[in-house]
Amino acid sequence: MYRPTIGLEIHAELKTKTKMFCDSANDSDESRPNVNICPVCLAHPGTLPVINREAVRQVLRLGTAVGGRLADFTEFDRKSYFYPDIPKGYQISQYEHPLVEGGELAGVALTRVHLEEDTARSIHAGGKSLVDFNRAGIPLMELVTEPVIHDAETAGRFARELQLLLRTLGAGDANLEKGEMRIEANVSVSKEEGKFGTKVEVKNINSFRSVERAIAYEIKRQTKLLEEGGTVSQETRGWNEAKQETFHQRFKEGSADYRYFPEPDLPKLILSELPEFSHEMLRASLPELPWERRARYVRDCALKESDAAYLGASLERATFFDAVATALGGDVQLLALAANYVISDLAGIYAKIGNENLAPLDAGAFAKLIRLVATLKLSSRGAKDTLALMVERGGDPEDIAKEHGLLQVHDAEALGSVVDAVIAEEAKAVGEYKGGKQASLQYLVGKAMKESKGAGNPQELQKLLIERLG
């Protein structure tokens, strides 16, 4: 039985106004090539880099959030390697003295978190290779986990939690599809407990599902290779989304190949000399963290852990639910009802649309919808229809319900005519109910609800049916 071991290396671009070592704009949405550039990020001779203070602060805040050890002494290093998108022939990174060591996130131990500059972007088209330097020099956080992950699902869960943490901290948007967050998985399999096999690095993974699939594929590939008497090569492999398989890119370099040495153009940093980087200041700057929010949902809102996990899985979703909770005055019963409508009905609507965009949906209007349901002014069916219209065009739920005749009818006379019509049309179900089949009563109630277009109060309809059928 082979045991897989996985370690992750994740790069995330930080959301700062300027680049890591110059004052060129840091704008990931800029589509025009070579606009946000200057002599420093183009590596012109005689230029000198200057450390971006905000980028350092953001990495230290993340380190504080995950309980890591923050450096007192830190420095930047030159990581030497050639590639067309690295104008200097080296990358300014950190090696022996990272900003953060240790810590834990989503149950996974961390090795280090350090800061470096991003590379430029190579574009291959029409038989030519071009380089866009807009990305060159953007602040890039690199997080390395300990090799303590043993399955693809845990790796995917960790990566999602890191993205959520970065967004919660305001440190970065971490959109995988835009290359703002890049995940590399180091995968090995071994037959001996506590020992690692040959490590294979998998790159070019651009979605969380692909992270899980690439790791699962690589575990299966290496296991099969070893079972057949082969050996695993230490290499870098890419992920082919179309074929759902990894492929060889190059043989992996070791750290010695990069010829690290301290960057001579940047000062050493003693962080304890900078008051804004004190543990107290960094801790005070943190918002409510994702796991703290989930715990609050369970503790204060009496939600199930699975429901709390769903609501807290994205910053937009959590922000919306918190605004709804405020509008409902913290009433636990109303919050449980609101959570149910978000998790089931609202999620179903967004699944049909194909994307989740909560911005047009007003939290106050949604809270009013919940109150209409709780006071029996809207049936469950009527609430679903009203909510769909609110997502489509916005507006006040009560006005929408009135406009479409969705408000519940409690008037016995009006409902009586509906019940009479159903009894006349459903002779078979009526006979079955009179013969003792209780399930037929619920069928008749459902037909009456449909007849009233969801506006009939189900309790009143059931009462009237029982009275008329004896």
C-alpha positions as CSV (number, residue, x, y, z in Angstrom):
1,M,0.0,0.0,0.0
2,Y,1.6,3.3,-1.1
3,R,1.1,6.4,1.0
4,P,1.0,9.8,-0.8
5,T,2.6,12.9,0.7
6,I,1.8,16.3,-0.7
7,G,3.2,19.8,0.0
8,L,1.9,22.9,-1.6
9,E,3.7,26.0,-2.8
10,I,1.2,28.8,-3.4
11,H,2.0,32.2,-4.9
12,A,-0.5,35.1,-4.5
13,E,-0.2,38.6,-5.9
14,L,-0.7,41.2,-3.2
15,K,-3.1,44.1,-3.7
16,T,-0.9,47.2,-3.3
17,K,-1.0,50.5,-5.2
18,T,2.5,50.1,-6.6
19,K,4.9,47.3,-7.4
20,M,7.3,45.6,-5.0
21,F,10.4,47.6,-5.7
22,C,9.3,50.6,-7.7
23,D,6.4,53.1,-8.0
24,S,4.8,51.6,-11.2
25,A,1.1,50.9,-10.8
26,N,0.1,47.5,-9.6
27,D,-3.0,46.9,-11.7
28,S,-3.9,43.3,-12.6
29,D,-6.8,44.4,-14.7
30,E,-4.7,46.4,-17.2
31,S,-5.0,44.7,-20.6
32,R,-2.7,47.0,-22.6
33,P,0.8,45.5,-22.7
34,N,3.8,47.3,-21.2
35,V,1.9,50.2,-19.8
36,N,2.7,49.9,-16.0
37,I,6.5,49.8,-16.4
38,C,9.5,51.9,-15.5
39,P,13.4,51.5,-15.6
40,V,13.4,49.6,-12.3
41,C,11.0,46.8,-13.2
42,L,12.6,46.7,-16.7
43,A,16.0,46.2,-15.0
44,H,17.8,49.0,-16.7
45,P,21.4,49.4,-15.6
46,G,22.0,51.8,-12.7
47,T,18.5,51.5,-11.2
48,L,17.9,50.7,-7.5
49,P,14.9,48.9,-6.0
50,V,13.0,50.3,-2.9
51,I,11.0,47.9,-0.6
52,N,7.2,48.3,-0.7
53,R,6.3,48.8,3.0
54,E,2.7,47.8,2.5
55,A,3.6,44.5,0.9
56,V,5.7,43.6,3.9
57,R,2.8,44.6,6.2
58,Q,0.4,42.4,4.4
59,V,2.6,39.3,4.6
60,L,3.1,40.0,8.4
61,R,-0.7,40.3,8.9
62,L,-1.2,37.0,7.2
63,G,1.5,35.5,9.3
64,T,-0.2,36.8,12.4
65,A,-3.6,35.4,11.3
66,V,-2.2,31.9,10.9
67,G,-0.2,32.0,14.2
68,G,3.3,32.0,12.5
69,R,6.5,33.3,14.0
70,L,7.3,36.7,12.6
71,A,10.8,37.5,11.8
72,D,12.8,40.2,13.6
73,F,15.7,40.1,11.2
74,T,14.9,39.6,7.5
75,E,16.5,40.3,4.2
76,F,16.0,39.8,0.5
77,D,18.0,37.5,-1.8
78,R,18.8,37.2,-5.4
79,K,17.4,33.9,-7.0
80,S,19.4,33.5,-10.2
81,Y,17.9,31.8,-13.2
82,F,17.3,32.6,-16.8
83,Y,14.0,33.0,-18.5
84,P,12.8,35.5,-21.1
85,D,10.3,37.0,-18.7
86,I,12.9,37.8,-16.0
87,P,14.7,40.9,-17.3
88,K,17.4,41.0,-14.6
89,G,18.4,37.4,-15.0
90,Y,17.4,36.9,-11.4
91,Q,14.4,37.3,-9.1
92,I,14.5,39.3,-5.9
93,S,13.1,36.8,-3.3
94,Q,13.8,35.6,0.2
95,Y,15.7,32.5,1.2
96,E,17.2,32.0,4.6
97,H,15.3,34.8,6.4
98,P,11.6,34.8,5.4
99,L,9.1,37.1,7.0
100,V,7.1,34.3,8.5
101,E,7.9,30.8,9.7
102,G,5.5,28.2,11.0
103,G,1.8,28.6,11.6
104,E,-1.2,26.6,10.6
105,L,-4.2,27.0,8.3
106,A,-7.1,24.6,7.8
107,G,-5.3,22.0,9.9
108,V,-2.2,22.1,7.7
109,A,1.2,23.1,9.2
110,L,3.1,25.8,7.3
111,T,6.8,26.0,6.7
112,R,7.2,29.6,5.7
113,V,5.6,32.6,4.1
114,H,8.0,35.0,2.2
115,L,7.8,37.9,-0.2
116,E,9.3,38.3,-3.7
117,E,8.6,40.0,-7.0
118,D,6.5,38.5,-9.8
119,T,7.9,37.9,-13.2
120,A,6.8,39.4,-16.5
121,R,4.4,37.4,-18.8
122,S,5.3,35.6,-22.0
123,I,2.8,35.6,-24.7
124,H,3.1,33.1,-27.6
125,A,1.0,33.8,-30.7
126,G,1.4,33.7,-34.5
127,G,4.7,32.0,-34.3
128,K,6.2,34.7,-32.2
129,S,7.0,35.1,-28.5
130,L,6.3,38.5,-26.9
131,V,6.8,39.7,-23.3
132,D,4.4,41.9,-21.4
133,F,6.2,43.6,-18.4
134,N,3.1,44.9,-16.7
135,R,3.3,42.0,-14.2
136,A,7.0,42.3,-13.6
137,G,7.7,43.4,-10.1
138,I,4.2,43.0,-8.6
139,P,4.5,41.9,-4.9
140,L,4.2,38.2,-4.7
141,M,3.6,36.3,-1.5
142,E,4.8,32.7,-1.5
143,L,3.5,30.3,1.1
144,V,5.0,26.8,1.5
145,T,3.3,24.1,3.6
146,E,4.9,21.2,5.4
147,P,4.6,17.9,3.6
148,V,1.8,16.8,5.8
149,I,-1.1,16.5,3.3
150,H,-2.0,13.0,2.3
151,D,-5.0,13.4,-0.1
152,A,-6.2,15.6,-2.8
153,E,-9.3,16.8,-1.0
154,T,-7.3,18.2,1.9
155,A,-5.1,20.1,-0.5
156,G,-8.1,21.6,-2.3
157,R,-9.7,22.6,1.0
158,F,-6.5,24.3,2.2
159,A,-6.1,26.3,-1.1
160,R,-9.7,27.5,-0.8
161,E,-9.2,28.6,2.8
162,L,-6.1,30.5,1.9
163,Q,-7.9,32.4,-0.9
164,L,-10.7,33.2,1.5
165,L,-8.2,34.4,4.1
166,L,-6.4,36.7,1.6
167,R,-9.7,38.2,0.5
168,T,-10.8,38.7,4.1
169,L,-7.5,40.4,5.0
170,G,-7.8,42.6,1.9
171,A,-4.3,41.4,1.0
172,G,-5.3,40.2,-2.5
173,D,-8.1,39.0,-4.7
174,A,-6.4,35.7,-5.4
175,N,-8.4,34.9,-8.6
176,L,-6.9,31.7,-10.0
177,E,-8.3,32.4,-13.5
178,K,-6.5,35.7,-13.7
179,G,-3.2,34.2,-12.4
180,E,-3.4,36.2,-9.2
181,M,-3.0,33.0,-7.2
182,R,-0.9,30.1,-8.6
183,I,-0.8,26.7,-6.9
184,E,2.0,24.2,-7.3
185,A,1.8,20.7,-5.7
186,N,4.8,18.6,-4.7
187,V,3.6,15.0,-4.8
188,S,5.4,11.8,-3.8
189,V,4.4,8.3,-2.9
190,S,6.2,5.8,-0.7
191,K,5.6,2.3,0.6
192,E,7.4,3.0,3.9
193,E,5.6,4.8,6.7
194,G,7.3,8.1,7.6
195,K,9.5,8.2,4.4
196,F,9.0,10.3,1.3
197,G,9.3,9.1,-2.2
198,T,10.8,11.1,-5.1
199,K,9.1,14.5,-5.3
200,V,7.4,15.6,-8.4
201,E,6.2,19.2,-8.8
202,V,3.0,19.8,-10.7
203,K,2.4,23.4,-12.1
204,N,0.0,25.2,-14.4
205,I,-3.1,24.5,-12.2
206,N,-5.7,27.2,-12.6
207,S,-8.7,26.0,-10.5
208,F,-9.4,24.3,-7.2
209,R,-11.0,21.4,-8.9
210,S,-7.9,21.0,-11.1
211,V,-5.7,21.1,-8.0
212,E,-7.6,18.0,-6.7
213,R,-7.7,16.3,-10.0
214,A,-4.0,16.9,-10.8
215,I,-2.9,15.6,-7.4
216,A,-5.2,12.5,-7.6
217,Y,-3.8,11.8,-11.1
218,E,-0.2,12.1,-10.1
219,I,-0.7,9.8,-7.0
220,K,-2.2,7.2,-9.4
221,R,0.6,7.7,-12.0
222,Q,3.4,7.3,-9.5
223,T,1.8,4.4,-7.7
224,K,1.3,2.5,-11.0
225,L,4.9,3.3,-12.0
226,L,6.3,1.9,-8.8
227,E,4.1,-1.2,-8.8
228,E,5.4,-2.0,-12.3
229,G,9.0,-1.8,-11.0
230,G,9.8,1.6,-12.5
231,T,11.3,4.6,-10.8
232,V,9.9,8.1,-10.3
233,S,12.0,11.0,-11.7
234,Q,12.4,14.3,-9.9
235,E,10.8,16.6,-12.4
236,T,8.4,19.4,-13.0
237,R,5.2,18.4,-14.7
238,G,2.3,20.5,-16.1
239,W,-1.4,19.9,-15.9
240,N,-3.3,19.4,-19.1
241,E,-6.9,20.4,-18.4
242,A,-8.3,19.0,-21.7
243,K,-6.7,15.6,-21.2
244,Q,-7.0,15.6,-17.4
245,E,-3.4,14.4,-17.0
246,T,0.0,15.7,-16.1
247,F,2.9,16.0,-18.6
248,H,6.7,16.4,-18.4
249,Q,8.0,20.0,-18.6
250,R,11.6,19.9,-17.3
251,F,13.7,18.2,-14.7
252,K,13.6,19.9,-11.3
253,E,16.3,22.2,-10.1
254,G,17.5,22.2,-6.5
255,S,18.0,25.3,-4.4
256,A,21.8,25.3,-5.1
257,D,21.0,25.8,-8.8
258,Y,19.5,29.2,-8.0
259,R,22.8,30.5,-6.5
260,Y,21.0,32.5,-3.8
261,F,22.9,35.3,-2.2
262,P,21.8,38.5,-0.2
263,E,20.5,41.3,-2.4
264,P,23.2,44.0,-2.2
265,D,20.9,46.8,-3.3
266,L,18.4,46.4,-0.5
267,P,18.8,47.1,3.3
268,K,18.5,44.4,5.9
269,L,15.4,44.9,8.0
270,I,15.1,44.8,11.8
271,L,11.3,44.7,12.1
272,S,11.2,45.4,15.8
273,E,12.6,48.9,15.0
274,L,9.4,49.6,13.1
275,P,6.4,50.2,15.5
276,E,3.8,49.6,12.8
277,F,5.1,46.0,12.5
278,S,4.7,45.2,16.2
279,H,2.6,42.1,17.1
280,E,0.1,44.4,18.9
281,M,-0.4,46.7,15.9
282,L,-0.6,43.8,13.4
283,R,-3.1,41.9,15.6
284,A,-5.3,45.0,16.0
285,S,-5.4,45.4,12.2
286,L,-7.0,42.0,11.6
287,P,-10.7,41.7,10.8
288,E,-12.8,38.8,11.9
289,L,-11.1,35.8,10.4
290,P,-12.9,33.1,8.4
291,W,-12.8,30.4,11.1
292,E,-13.9,33.0,13.7
293,R,-16.9,33.9,11.5
294,R,-17.9,30.3,11.1
295,A,-17.7,29.8,14.9
296,R,-19.9,32.9,15.5
297,Y,-22.5,31.6,13.1
298,V,-22.7,28.3,15.1
299,R,-22.5,30.1,18.5
300,D,-24.7,33.2,18.0
301,C,-26.9,32.2,15.2
302,A,-27.5,28.6,16.2
303,L,-26.6,27.3,12.8
304,K,-25.4,23.8,11.9
305,E,-21.6,23.7,11.2
306,S,-22.3,22.7,7.6
307,D,-24.6,25.7,7.1
308,A,-22.0,28.0,8.8
309,A,-19.3,26.6,6.5
310,Y,-21.5,27.3,3.4
311,L,-22.3,30.8,4.4
312,G,-18.7,31.6,5.3
313,A,-17.2,30.0,2.2
314,S,-17.0,33.3,0.4
315,L,-16.5,36.9,1.6
316,E,-19.4,38.2,-0.5
317,R,-21.8,35.5,0.9
318,A,-20.7,36.1,4.5
319,T,-21.0,39.9,4.2
320,F,-24.5,39.5,2.7
321,F,-25.7,37.2,5.5
322,D,-24.2,39.5,8.2
323,A,-26.1,42.4,6.8
324,V,-29.3,40.3,6.7
325,A,-28.7,39.3,10.4
326,T,-28.4,42.9,11.4
327,A,-31.6,43.8,9.6
328,L,-33.3,40.9,11.4
329,G,-32.1,42.1,14.8
330,G,-30.3,38.9,15.6
331,D,-33.5,36.9,16.1
332,V,-32.2,33.3,16.1
333,Q,-35.4,31.8,14.6
334,L,-35.5,34.3,11.8
335,L,-31.7,33.8,11.2
336,A,-32.3,30.0,10.8
337,L,-35.0,30.7,8.3
338,A,-32.8,33.2,6.5
339,A,-29.9,30.8,6.3
340,N,-32.2,28.1,4.9
341,Y,-33.4,30.4,2.1
342,V,-29.8,31.4,1.3
343,I,-28.4,27.9,1.3
344,S,-31.3,26.2,-0.6
345,D,-33.5,28.7,-2.6
346,L,-31.0,31.4,-3.3
347,A,-28.2,28.9,-4.1
348,G,-30.6,27.1,-6.5
349,I,-31.4,30.4,-8.3
350,Y,-27.7,31.2,-8.7
351,A,-27.0,27.7,-9.9
352,K,-29.5,28.1,-12.7
353,I,-28.1,31.5,-13.6
354,G,-24.6,30.1,-13.7
355,N,-22.9,32.5,-11.3
356,E,-23.3,33.9,-7.8
357,N,-23.7,37.7,-7.8
358,L,-25.1,38.9,-4.5
359,A,-24.5,42.6,-5.1
360,P,-27.9,43.5,-6.8
361,L,-29.8,41.7,-4.0
362,D,-30.5,44.2,-1.1
363,A,-29.9,42.6,2.3
364,G,-32.7,44.7,3.8
365,A,-35.2,43.5,1.2
366,F,-34.2,39.9,1.7
367,A,-34.7,40.3,5.5
368,K,-38.2,41.7,4.8
369,L,-38.9,38.6,2.6
370,I,-38.0,36.4,5.6
371,R,-40.3,38.4,7.9
372,L,-43.1,37.9,5.4
373,V,-42.6,34.2,5.4
374,A,-42.3,34.1,9.2
375,T,-45.6,36.0,9.6
376,L,-47.4,33.6,7.1
377,K,-47.9,36.5,4.6
378,L,-46.0,34.5,2.1
379,S,-46.0,30.8,1.6
380,S,-42.8,28.9,0.9
381,R,-43.8,28.6,-2.8
382,G,-44.7,32.3,-2.9
383,A,-41.4,33.2,-1.3
384,K,-39.4,31.2,-3.9
385,D,-41.1,33.0,-6.7
386,T,-40.8,36.4,-5.1
387,L,-37.1,35.8,-4.4
388,A,-36.4,34.8,-8.0
389,L,-37.9,38.1,-9.1
390,M,-35.9,40.0,-6.5
391,V,-32.7,38.5,-7.9
392,E,-33.7,39.3,-11.5
393,R,-34.7,42.9,-11.0
394,G,-34.5,43.9,-7.3
395,G,-37.3,45.7,-5.5
396,D,-39.5,45.4,-2.4
397,P,-40.6,41.8,-1.8
398,E,-44.1,42.8,-0.6
399,D,-44.7,45.0,-3.6
400,I,-43.5,42.1,-5.9
401,A,-45.7,39.6,-4.1
402,K,-48.8,41.9,-4.4
403,E,-48.1,42.6,-8.1
404,H,-48.0,38.9,-8.9
405,G,-50.7,37.7,-6.5
406,L,-48.4,35.8,-4.3
407,L,-49.4,37.1,-0.9
408,Q,-51.1,34.3,1.2
409,V,-54.9,34.3,1.3
410,H,-56.3,33.5,4.7
411,D,-60.0,34.3,3.9
412,A,-62.1,31.2,4.4
413,E,-64.6,32.1,1.7
414,A,-62.0,32.7,-1.0
415,L,-60.1,29.5,-0.1
416,G,-63.3,27.6,0.1
417,S,-64.0,28.0,-3.6
418,V,-60.5,26.7,-4.3
419,V,-61.0,23.7,-2.1
420,D,-64.4,22.9,-3.7
421,A,-62.8,23.1,-7.2
422,V,-60.1,20.6,-6.2
423,I,-62.5,18.2,-4.6
424,A,-64.6,18.2,-7.8
425,E,-61.5,17.6,-10.0
426,E,-59.7,15.0,-7.8
427,A,-62.4,12.4,-7.2
428,K,-59.9,9.5,-7.0
429,A,-57.7,11.2,-4.3
430,V,-60.9,12.2,-2.4
431,G,-62.0,8.5,-2.5
432,E,-58.6,7.3,-1.3
433,Y,-58.6,9.8,1.6
434,K,-62.1,8.8,2.7
435,G,-60.9,5.2,2.5
436,G,-58.2,6.0,5.1
437,K,-55.2,7.0,2.9
438,Q,-53.8,10.0,4.8
439,A,-51.2,10.7,2.2
440,S,-54.0,11.7,-0.2
441,L,-54.8,14.7,2.0
442,Q,-51.4,16.2,1.4
443,Y,-51.8,15.6,-2.3
444,L,-55.0,17.5,-2.2
445,V,-53.4,20.3,-0.2
446,G,-50.7,20.5,-2.8
447,K,-53.3,20.7,-5.6
448,A,-55.1,23.4,-3.7
449,M,-51.9,25.4,-3.3
450,K,-51.3,25.1,-7.1
451,E,-54.9,26.1,-7.8
452,S,-54.3,29.2,-5.7
453,K,-51.0,29.9,-7.4
454,G,-49.1,29.5,-4.1
455,A,-51.2,32.2,-2.4
456,G,-53.3,29.9,-0.3
457,N,-52.3,29.3,3.3
458,P,-51.6,25.6,3.5
459,Q,-52.9,25.2,7.1
460,E,-56.2,26.9,6.2
461,L,-56.5,24.8,3.0
462,Q,-55.9,21.6,5.0
463,K,-58.5,22.6,7.6
464,L,-61.1,23.3,5.0
465,L,-60.4,20.0,3.2
466,I,-60.8,18.1,6.4
467,E,-64.1,19.9,7.2
468,R,-65.6,19.3,3.7
469,L,-64.4,15.7,3.4
470,G,-65.5,14.7,7.0
